[in-house]
Amino acid sequence: MGVRPYSSRVAWPQKPDPRILFIERYLDSCRADTIDMEQLAGKVYLSQSRFRALFKEQTGISVYKYILWSRIRLAINCLMNGSAIGDAASEAGFADSSHFHKTLVNMFGISASQFLRDHRSLEIHTCTRWPVNFETKVYDGQGRVEKIYK
């Protein structure tokens, strides 16, 4: 199953909608830059507006943010496998390395070059259980939370 980001403002349904689970699996298996909202909605026989509403109701975030998260994961995987920043950004469907840089800083508070330089000393925690907390915490030298990116 895909990563299900978490927002504390959402009342989580008892049982995830199988249409949304299907779309999450689909999004995790395709290139993020080839995704079309009309096509996604059509795959689960919903109008675009109903699909967007149901996705947000089920996951706590918009389809767009979920796709953006998937693109960032792909770009970071490319970086970890030795790709240059520009190549990783392009592979993940970002317009250019500047777009990737801005998105990474906005979501995680770290640039791609910082990630490459410091990734061995970063503590990265992920969760594979639903719901997932979709935030990044930056700690100071004393272990106190310095900033939270959501």
C-alpha positions, -999 to +999 in steps of 0.1 A: +000+000+000+012+036-006+022+061+019-009+077+035+001+111+049-017+121+080-034+153+091-048+156+126-078+176+114-092+145+096-117+121+111-103+089+096-129+065+082-131+030+098-124+013+065-105+029+036-124+032+004-111+005-021-112+031-050-087+053-032-065+024-022-065+014-059-055+049-069-027+050-043-013+018-057-016+031-092+001+064-083+029+045-066+035+024-098+035+051-125+056+081-134+043+112-116+048+134-146+023+114-167-006+116-143-038+133-155-066+141-131-094+132-155-077+098-162-074+091-124-110+099-117-121+078-147-102+048-134-125+047-104-156+059-123-160+092-105-163+128-116-131+148-111-147+169-083-161+138-065-127+120-069-108+150-054-132+153-025-131+116-017-093+114-020-089+142+005-116+128+028-098+094+028-061+105+030-062+140+046-044+156+017-052+166-018-044+144-048-020+171-060+000+170-027+001+132-027+014+133-063+040+159-053+051+137-024+055+108-048+076+129-071+098+140-043+103+104-032+113+094-067+137+123-070+153+114-037+156+078-047+174+089-079+198+111-058+205+082-035+213+061-065+239+086-078+219+108-102+228+145-105+203+169-090+191+181-124+187+146-137+168+135-106+145+165-108+138+158-145+132+120-139+106+129-112+088+153-135+099+186-120+102+215-145+139+220-135+162+216-106+151+250-092+115+238-090+127+206-072+148+227-049+120+250-039+096+221-034+121+202-012+128+232+009+091+240+013+082+205+023+112+194+043+134+224+051+164+211+033+178+215-002+188+187-025+225+197-022+222+197+017+205+163+015+233+149-006+260+164+016+244+155+050+222+124+043+244+101+062+241+122+094+203+128+090+179+108+110+151+100+087+120+082+101+093+069+079+061+050+087+045+024+066+013+021+086-018+042+079-022+070+088+013+085+084+023+117+100+031+140+070+056+164+086+093+171+089+109+182+122+143+199+123+161+196+157+189+219+171+221+206+186+205+200+219+177+178+205+150+204+207+125+209+178+137+239+159+111+240+131+083+218+118+074+216+081+039+203+072 
